[in-house]
């Protein structure tokens, strides 16, 4: 079966970028701390917008935020905020930009204290992906509520239960591929 004829999750559009994201990245368990943080920050930027907007701007985000290197982003100051607010390639929302900088600082504080971000993220599921029933879609879960609460306690912003659940799906902490999706067993 060719890629054009594969059965995918119902949310996947014909947009090639969306398909590629679904087919190669969404729902694949991510164990890299930096990438887990990048995806959490991008999910925060997505709040109130369609994910395809973020996908289309992802490379511009990476350039603007120093490759999402938490050490570099943690050192951003007022001049960087001004630069980012003037960058048409990204979502120019001051609160989200400031939340990303603060998120980088929290990430660095955790790592400096000996807590790998990846270990933290996966600690909520004992390191194993949660496999959904593949039949129903939810926007939040008791687990996303718990993770959201803990992240907020640590000082992260734009990490409500819905954003956290979308992030969990994106990084494979939850396998929410539909039963008929070719990626369900591959994730």
C-alpha positions in Angstrom: 0.0 0.0 0.0 1.4 3.4 -0.9 1.7 6.2 1.6 -1.2 8.0 -0.1 -3.5 5.1 0.5 -2.5 4.3 4.1 -5.2 4.4 6.7 -4.5 7.3 9.1 -6.1 8.8 12.2 -9.2 10.8 11.2 -7.6 14.2 12.2 -4.9 14.0 9.6 -5.6 16.2 6.6 -4.3 15.9 3.1 -1.7 18.6 3.9 1.7 17.0 3.2 3.4 18.6 6.2 0.6 17.3 8.5 0.8 13.8 7.0 4.6 13.7 7.4 4.3 14.8 11.0 1.7 12.1 11.7 3.5 9.4 9.8 7.0 9.9 11.3 6.7 11.8 14.6 3.3 12.0 16.3 2.8 9.3 18.9 6.4 8.0 18.7 7.9 7.7 22.2 10.4 10.5 22.6 13.1 10.0 25.1 15.3 13.0 24.4 15.0 15.7 27.1 15.6 18.6 24.9 13.1 17.4 22.3 10.5 16.7 25.0 10.9 20.3 26.2 10.8 21.8 22.7 7.5 20.0 22.0 6.1 21.2 25.3 7.0 24.7 24.4 5.5 24.4 20.9 2.3 23.0 22.3 2.1 26.1 24.5 2.5 28.3 21.5 -0.2 26.4 19.8 -2.8 27.3 22.4 -5.7 28.9 20.6 -4.3 28.1 17.2 -4.3 25.1 14.8 -1.3 22.8 15.1 -0.6 23.2 11.4 0.3 26.8 12.0 3.0 25.7 14.5 4.2 23.0 12.1 4.6 25.5 9.3 6.5 27.9 11.6 8.5 25.2 13.4 11.8 25.9 11.6 11.4 29.6 12.3 10.7 28.9 16.0 13.9 26.7 16.1 16.0 29.5 14.6 14.4 32.2 16.8 14.9 30.1 20.0 18.5 29.0 19.4 17.5 25.5 18.3 15.5 25.2 21.5 18.7 24.8 23.5 17.4 25.4 27.0 20.7 26.8 28.3 20.7 29.5 25.6 17.0 30.2 25.9 17.3 30.5 29.7 19.8 33.4 29.2 17.4 35.4 26.9 16.8 38.9 28.2 14.7 41.9 27.3 16.5 42.5 23.9 15.7 38.9 22.9 12.1 39.3 23.8 11.9 42.4 21.6 13.7 40.5 18.8 11.2 37.7 19.1 8.2 40.0 19.3 9.4 41.5 15.9 9.9 38.1 14.3 7.1 37.4 11.8 8.2 33.8 11.4 6.9 32.8 14.9 3.8 33.4 17.0 4.4 36.8 18.5 2.7 36.5 21.9 4.7 38.1 24.7 3.2 35.8 27.4 4.1 32.7 25.4 7.6 34.0 24.7 8.2 34.8 28.3 6.8 31.4 29.3 9.3 29.7 27.0 12.2 31.6 28.5 11.0 30.7 32.0 10.4 27.1 30.9 14.1 27.0 29.8 15.2 28.3 33.2 13.1 25.6 35.0 14.4 22.9 32.7 18.0 24.0 33.5 17.2 24.2 37.3 15.9 20.6 37.1 18.9 19.3 35.2 21.3 21.2 37.5 19.7 19.5 40.4 20.2 16.1 38.8 16.7 15.6 37.4 16.7 14.8 33.7 13.7 16.3 32.0 13.0 13.1 30.1 13.0 11.0 33.3 10.6 13.5 34.9 8.3 13.4 31.9 8.2 9.6 31.7 8.0 9.1 35.5 4.3 9.6 35.4 3.9 6.4 33.4 6.8 4.4 34.8 8.6 4.9 31.5 6.0 3.1 29.4 3.6 4.6 26.9 -0.1 4.5 27.7 -2.1 2.8 24.9 -5.6 4.2 24.5 -8.5 2.2 23.3 -8.0 3.7 19.8 -11.8 4.3 19.5 -12.5 7.5 21.4 -10.9 10.9 21.5 -10.4 12.9 24.6 -8.9 16.4 25.2 -7.7 15.7 28.7 -7.2 12.8 31.1 -6.7 12.4 34.9 -3.0 11.9 34.1 -2.8 15.1 32.0 -4.4 17.0 34.9 -1.9 15.5 37.3 1.1 16.4 35.1 -0.3 19.9 34.4 -0.7 20.5 38.1 2.9 19.4 38.8 4.3 21.4 36.0 2.4 24.5 37.2 3.8 23.9 40.7 7.3 23.9 39.2 6.5 27.3 37.5 5.8 26.2 33.9 3.2 28.3 32.0 0.8 27.3 29.2 0.7 23.8 30.5 -3.0 23.3 31.2 -4.5 19.8 31.0 -5.5 20.1 27.4 -2.1 21.3 26.3 -0.4 18.7 28.3 -2.6 15.9 26.8 -1.8 17.1 23.3 1.9 17.1 24.2 1.6 13.6 25.7 0.1 12.4 22.4 2.7 14.2 20.3 5.7 12.7 22.2 4.3 9.2 22.5 3.6 9.2 26.3 0.1 8.3 25.1 -0.5 6.2 21.9 -3.7 7.6 20.7 -3.5 6.4 17.1 -6.9 5.1 16.0 -7.4 1.3 15.7 -7.4 1.5 12.0 -4.3 3.8 11.7 -1.3 2.1 10.2 0.9 3.8 12.9 -0.9 2.3 15.9 1.3 -0.7 16.2 4.4 1.1 15.0 4.4 4.0 17.5 
